[in-house]
């Protein structure tokens, strides 16, 4: 694969924190956890945040001591439930389950254009490049549609997939994704034979691209990097990370979320995570000692992360499960005190941080599933 300059950076990271962890055991595992896991079951009823301070500042008004930020612009509001988002020089693209929608950067009077929809396939990844939007259709297809429209008939790049996506991105040459492995396919298609960077034993999670790098995290293992042209021998492990979530790369730096130790799991709801952080490391390595940009002793985790040469930005969710935040640091760091750009809505049955986050040179864009809106604010 020949790498060319990255034309844009879009949110491709998928939600890394879900309401219920995968069922990896029997009811006996539930009983065992209830005995050994301390306050996990009590916290499902009323999380004792006071006992676990510090935690996130609540959605308190600015004049009452809460974070101060400009009121974001709602590009689209209801009735959809937006999840993922991508942006190019002209439009914002977002998914709402089984559809790919388009709205002009300046707004679309709450009347977005539906480029593609399905009653069967769920969109798990979206990215924009060269005047097209690229997306996944279920776990089977990667397709593209022109920003001008495709009459609900997208072009298939690849049709023989059989694995869930955990990261998806595009530049002016290829689409990239993680599933069972880390792969790429030319924007014009790859004859059902994608390029494979690695087939890790651990489950890959998160994906970031920026010339000349591609980076990802491997569950319970480490964050790894390869040149976009292909791994010379084996991927370079730049840092260990047992709970790595979304990943981004910009200006030679790899950023990722360490979700922290979950309280719960198996058949027990994850009610909090402890010792989470936003980390950074040079793509060429940092001696296994990444820089901590921000730390979260107690939270529900982060769902999306994006970066460019100007800064790094992420979504996060408070341990209360009632609100989230959009936050960020400049590329030079923020002394552990990230800027809060907005709060997001949540609810007790949707314990997952915002999954959709994107940036262009001027603005941040994100989805708010509970509010049913896509927002924009200057950065």
C-alpha positions as CSV (number, residue, x, y, z in Angstrom):
1,X,0.0,0.0,0.0
2,X,1.4,3.4,-1.0
3,X,0.6,6.0,1.6
4,X,-0.4,9.6,0.7
5,X,-1.1,12.6,2.9
6,X,-4.2,12.2,5.1
7,X,-6.9,14.5,3.8
8,X,-9.1,14.5,6.8
9,X,-9.6,13.0,10.2
10,X,-13.0,11.6,11.0
11,X,-14.4,9.8,14.0
12,X,-14.2,6.1,13.5
13,X,-13.9,4.9,16.9
14,X,-16.7,2.7,18.2
15,X,-18.1,2.7,21.7
16,X,-15.8,0.9,24.1
17,X,-18.0,0.7,27.2
18,X,-21.3,-1.1,27.1
19,X,-24.1,-1.4,29.6
20,X,-23.6,-5.2,30.1
21,X,-20.3,-6.9,29.6
22,X,-20.3,-10.1,27.4
23,X,-21.6,-13.1,29.2
24,X,-18.5,-15.1,29.8
25,X,-19.7,-17.4,32.5
26,X,-22.5,-19.1,34.2
27,X,-24.8,-18.0,37.0
28,X,-22.2,-19.3,39.4
29,X,-19.8,-16.6,38.1
30,X,-22.4,-14.0,39.1
31,X,-22.6,-15.4,42.6
32,X,-18.8,-15.5,42.9
33,X,-18.5,-11.9,41.7
34,X,-21.2,-10.8,44.2
35,X,-19.0,-12.1,47.0
36,X,-15.7,-11.0,45.7
37,X,-16.6,-7.8,43.8
38,X,-17.5,-5.6,46.8
39,X,-20.1,-3.0,46.0
40,X,-20.8,-4.0,42.4
41,X,-24.4,-5.0,43.0
42,X,-25.2,-2.2,45.4
43,X,-23.8,0.3,42.9
44,X,-26.3,-0.9,40.2
45,X,-29.0,0.6,42.5
46,X,-27.2,3.7,43.8
47,X,-23.6,4.3,42.9
48,X,-21.8,5.6,46.0
49,X,-19.9,8.3,44.2
50,X,-19.2,10.3,47.4
51,X,-17.2,7.4,48.7
52,X,-15.2,7.1,45.5
53,X,-14.3,10.8,44.9
54,X,-12.8,12.4,42.9
55,X,-15.2,11.9,40.1
56,X,-16.3,14.0,37.1
57,X,-17.8,17.4,37.7
58,X,-21.6,17.2,37.3
59,X,-23.6,19.1,34.6
60,X,-23.7,22.2,36.8
61,X,-24.2,25.6,35.2
62,X,-21.1,27.7,34.6
63,X,-22.1,30.3,37.2
64,X,-22.6,27.6,39.8
65,X,-19.1,26.2,39.5
66,X,-19.6,23.8,36.6
67,X,-17.5,23.8,33.4
68,X,-17.9,26.9,31.2
69,X,-18.2,26.5,27.4
70,X,-20.0,28.0,24.5
71,X,-23.5,26.6,23.7
72,X,-22.9,24.1,20.9
73,X,-24.8,24.4,17.6
74,X,-27.3,21.6,17.0
75,X,-26.9,20.6,13.3
76,X,-29.6,17.9,13.5
77,X,-32.2,17.3,16.3
78,X,-34.4,14.2,16.5
79,X,-36.2,12.0,15.8
80,X,-33.2,9.8,14.9
81,X,-30.8,8.3,17.4
82,X,-27.4,9.2,15.9
83,X,-24.3,7.1,16.8
84,X,-21.2,7.5,14.6
85,X,-20.1,10.7,12.8
86,X,-17.6,11.8,10.2
87,X,-16.8,15.1,8.5
88,X,-15.2,16.5,5.4
89,X,-14.8,20.0,4.0
90,X,-18.5,20.3,3.2
91,X,-20.7,17.9,5.1
92,X,-21.2,16.0,8.3
93,X,-22.2,12.3,7.9
94,X,-23.8,10.4,10.7
95,X,-25.4,7.0,11.3
96,X,-28.5,6.2,13.2
97,X,-28.4,2.5,13.4
98,X,-29.4,1.3,9.9
99,X,-28.8,4.4,7.9
100,X,-26.1,6.8,6.7
101,X,-27.2,10.5,6.7
102,X,-25.7,13.7,5.5
103,X,-26.0,17.3,6.7
104,X,-24.2,20.4,5.6
105,X,-21.5,21.7,8.0
106,X,-23.6,24.8,8.7
107,X,-26.8,22.9,9.4
108,X,-29.6,21.4,7.3
109,X,-32.8,22.7,9.0
110,X,-33.3,19.4,10.7
111,X,-33.7,17.8,7.3
112,X,-30.6,15.6,6.7
113,X,-30.3,13.6,3.4
114,X,-30.4,9.8,3.8
115,X,-27.7,8.5,1.5
116,X,-28.3,4.8,2.4
117,X,-30.6,2.8,4.6
118,X,-31.3,-0.8,5.4
119,X,-33.8,-2.7,7.5
120,X,-31.3,-5.4,8.0
121,X,-27.7,-4.1,8.1
122,X,-26.4,-2.1,11.0
123,X,-23.7,0.5,10.4
124,X,-20.6,-0.1,12.6
125,X,-18.1,2.2,11.0
126,X,-18.1,5.5,9.0
127,X,-15.4,7.7,7.4
128,X,-15.2,10.3,4.7
129,X,-12.6,10.9,2.0
130,X,-12.4,12.3,-1.6
131,X,-16.0,13.4,-1.7
132,X,-17.3,10.1,-0.7
133,X,-18.6,8.5,2.6
134,X,-17.4,5.0,3.4
135,X,-19.2,2.7,5.8
136,X,-19.8,-0.8,6.9
137,X,-23.0,-2.6,6.4
138,X,-23.4,-5.1,9.1
139,X,-20.4,-7.3,9.4
140,X,-20.5,-8.4,5.8
141,X,-19.8,-5.3,3.6
142,X,-17.7,-2.2,3.2
143,X,-19.4,0.3,0.8
144,X,-19.1,3.8,-0.4
145,X,-21.6,6.5,-1.5
146,X,-20.9,9.9,-3.2
147,X,-21.6,12.9,-1.1
148,X,-23.9,14.0,-3.9
149,X,-25.9,10.8,-3.4
150,X,-26.0,7.3,-4.7
151,X,-29.8,6.6,-5.0
152,X,-29.5,4.3,-2.1
153,X,-27.2,2.1,-4.2
154,X,-23.7,2.3,-2.7
155,X,-20.6,0.8,-4.3
156,X,-19.3,-2.3,-2.6
157,X,-15.6,-2.4,-1.9
158,X,-15.6,-5.7,-0.1
159,X,-18.4,-8.2,0.4
160,X,-16.8,-11.2,2.1
161,X,-16.3,-10.0,5.7
162,X,-17.5,-12.1,8.6
163,X,-16.3,-10.3,11.7
164,X,-17.4,-7.4,13.9
165,X,-15.7,-4.1,13.4
166,X,-13.9,-2.4,16.3
167,X,-12.3,0.4,14.4
168,X,-12.8,2.0,10.9
169,X,-11.0,4.8,9.1
170,X,-10.2,6.1,5.6
171,X,-7.6,8.3,3.9
172,X,-7.2,9.2,0.2
173,X,-5.9,5.7,-0.7
174,X,-7.6,3.1,1.5
175,X,-10.2,2.2,4.1
176,X,-8.8,0.5,7.2
177,X,-10.5,-1.6,9.9
178,X,-10.0,-3.9,12.7
179,X,-11.9,-7.1,13.3
180,X,-10.3,-10.5,13.6
181,X,-7.2,-8.7,12.3
182,X,-6.0,-5.3,11.1
183,X,-6.8,-4.8,7.4
184,X,-6.9,-2.3,4.5
185,X,-8.7,-2.1,1.1
186,X,-8.2,0.4,-1.7
187,X,-11.0,2.9,-2.1
188,X,-11.7,1.5,-5.6
189,X,-12.0,-2.0,-4.2
190,X,-9.6,-4.8,-3.6
191,X,-11.1,-7.8,-5.4
192,X,-12.2,-9.4,-2.1
193,X,-8.5,-9.6,-1.0
194,X,-7.7,-7.0,1.6
195,X,-4.2,-6.2,2.7
196,X,-3.5,-7.6,6.2
197,X,-1.2,-5.8,8.6
198,X,-1.5,-8.3,11.5
199,X,-3.6,-11.1,12.8
200,X,-3.1,-10.7,16.6
201,X,-3.9,-13.4,19.1
202,X,-5.6,-10.8,21.3
203,X,-8.8,-9.0,20.2
204,X,-7.9,-5.7,18.5
205,X,-9.8,-2.6,19.8
206,X,-9.6,0.9,18.3
207,X,-7.8,2.1,15.2
208,X,-5.9,5.3,14.3
209,X,-4.3,6.4,11.1
210,X,-2.0,9.3,10.1
211,X,0.9,9.3,7.7
212,X,2.9,7.3,7.9
213,X,1.4,5.3,10.8
214,X,-1.5,2.9,11.6
215,X,-2.0,2.1,15.3
216,X,-4.4,-0.1,17.3
217,X,-4.8,-1.6,20.7
218,X,-5.0,-5.3,21.5
219,X,-7.2,-6.3,24.4
220,X,-5.4,-7.2,27.5
221,X,-2.0,-6.7,25.8
222,X,-0.6,-3.5,24.3
223,X,-0.9,-0.6,21.8
224,X,0.9,-1.4,18.5
225,X,2.1,0.6,15.5
226,X,3.0,-0.2,11.9
227,X,3.9,1.9,8.9
228,X,0.8,2.3,6.7
229,X,2.9,0.7,3.9
230,X,3.0,-2.5,5.9
231,X,4.8,-3.9,9.0
232,X,8.5,-4.4,8.3
233,X,8.7,-7.5,10.5
234,X,6.2,-7.4,13.3
235,X,4.1,-4.5,14.7
236,X,5.9,-2.3,17.3
237,X,4.4,-2.5,20.8
238,X,4.8,1.0,22.2
239,X,3.1,0.4,25.6
240,X,1.3,-2.1,27.6
241,X,-2.4,-1.5,28.1
242,X,-4.8,-4.0,29.6
243,X,-7.9,-1.9,29.2
244,X,-7.2,0.1,26.0
245,X,-10.1,1.7,24.2
246,X,-10.2,4.1,21.3
247,X,-7.0,5.0,19.5
248,X,-5.9,7.9,17.3
249,X,-2.7,9.0,15.6
250,X,-1.6,12.6,14.7
251,X,1.8,14.2,13.9
252,X,3.8,11.2,14.9
253,X,2.0,10.7,18.3
254,X,-0.3,7.8,19.2
255,X,-3.1,8.6,21.7
256,X,-5.4,6.1,23.4
257,X,-7.8,5.7,26.2
258,X,-7.0,3.4,29.1
259,X,-10.5,2.5,30.3
260,X,-9.4,1.5,33.7
261,X,-10.3,-1.5,35.8
262,X,-14.0,-2.4,35.4
263,X,-16.2,-2.9,38.5
264,X,-18.6,-5.6,37.2
265,X,-18.5,-7.9,34.2
266,X,-19.7,-11.2,33.1
267,X,-23.4,-11.2,34.2
268,X,-23.0,-8.2,36.4
269,X,-23.5,-4.6,35.0
270,X,-20.3,-2.5,34.8
271,X,-21.2,0.3,37.3
272,X,-17.9,2.1,37.3
273,X,-14.3,1.9,36.1
274,X,-11.3,3.0,38.2
275,X,-8.0,4.6,37.2
276,X,-8.8,5.5,33.6
277,X,-6.6,7.8,31.6
278,X,-5.9,9.5,28.2
279,X,-2.4,8.5,27.2
280,X,0.1,9.6,24.5
281,X,3.3,8.0,23.2
282,X,5.5,8.7,20.2
283,X,4.8,6.3,17.3
284,X,8.4,5.3,17.4
285,X,8.2,4.3,21.1
286,X,8.4,6.0,24.5
287,X,10.2,3.3,26.5
288,X,6.9,1.8,27.6
289,X,6.1,5.0,29.6
290,X,3.4,7.0,27.9
291,X,2.5,10.5,28.9
292,X,-0.7,10.9,31.0
293,X,-2.7,13.8,29.5
294,X,-5.7,13.3,31.8
295,X,-6.7,10.8,34.5
296,X,-10.1,9.7,35.6
297,X,-10.0,7.9,39.0
298,X,-13.7,7.1,38.6
299,X,-15.8,7.1,35.4
300,X,-17.8,4.8,33.1
301,X,-15.2,5.2,30.4
302,X,-14.7,6.8,27.0
303,X,-16.4,6.0,23.7
304,X,-14.5,8.0,21.1
305,X,-11.1,9.7,20.5
306,X,-9.8,11.8,17.7
307,X,-6.6,13.8,17.2
308,X,-4.7,16.1,14.8
309,X,-1.6,18.3,15.0
310,X,-3.6,20.8,17.0
311,X,-5.0,18.6,19.8
312,X,-6.6,15.4,21.0
313,X,-10.3,15.1,22.0
314,X,-12.5,12.5,23.6
315,X,-15.9,11.7,24.9
316,X,-16.5,10.3,28.4
317,X,-19.2,9.3,30.7
318,X,-19.6,10.0,34.4
319,X,-20.0,7.1,36.9
320,X,-23.5,8.3,37.7
321,X,-24.7,7.3,34.2
322,X,-26.6,10.6,33.9
323,X,-24.3,12.7,31.9
324,X,-21.1,12.8,29.8
325,X,-18.6,15.3,28.6
326,X,-16.7,16.2,25.4
327,X,-13.1,17.1,26.5
328,X,-9.7,17.8,25.0
329,X,-6.1,18.8,25.3
330,X,-3.8,20.7,23.0
331,X,-1.0,18.7,21.4
332,X,1.4,20.1,23.9
333,X,-0.7,18.8,26.8
334,X,-3.0,20.4,29.4
335,X,-1.3,19.7,32.7
336,X,-3.9,17.1,33.6
337,X,-6.8,19.6,33.3
338,X,-8.5,19.1,29.9
339,X,-10.9,21.6,28.5
340,X,-14.5,20.6,28.7
341,X,-16.3,21.6,25.5
342,X,-19.8,20.3,26.2
343,X,-21.9,18.0,28.4
344,X,-23.9,15.2,26.8
345,X,-27.1,13.5,27.9
346,X,-27.3,10.0,29.2
347,X,-29.7,7.7,31.1
348,X,-29.4,4.7,33.4
349,X,-30.3,2.3,30.6
350,X,-27.7,3.7,28.2
351,X,-24.4,3.5,30.1
352,X,-22.2,4.2,27.1
353,X,-20.2,7.3,26.3
354,X,-20.7,9.1,23.0
355,X,-19.5,6.9,20.2
356,X,-19.4,9.6,17.5
357,X,-16.7,12.3,17.5
358,X,-15.0,14.1,14.6
359,X,-12.9,17.2,14.0
360,X,-12.0,19.5,11.2
361,X,-9.7,22.5,11.3
362,X,-12.2,24.7,13.1
363,X,-14.8,22.6,14.9
364,X,-15.6,19.5,17.0
365,X,-18.6,17.4,16.0
366,X,-20.3,14.8,18.1
367,X,-23.5,12.7,18.4
368,X,-25.7,12.6,21.4
369,X,-27.8,9.5,21.3
370,X,-30.1,10.4,24.1
371,X,-30.7,13.9,22.8
372,X,-31.1,12.6,19.3
373,X,-28.8,15.3,18.0
374,X,-25.6,16.0,16.2
375,X,-23.7,19.0,17.6
376,X,-20.9,21.3,16.5
377,X,-18.7,23.7,18.6
378,X,-15.5,25.6,17.9
379,X,-12.3,24.1,19.2
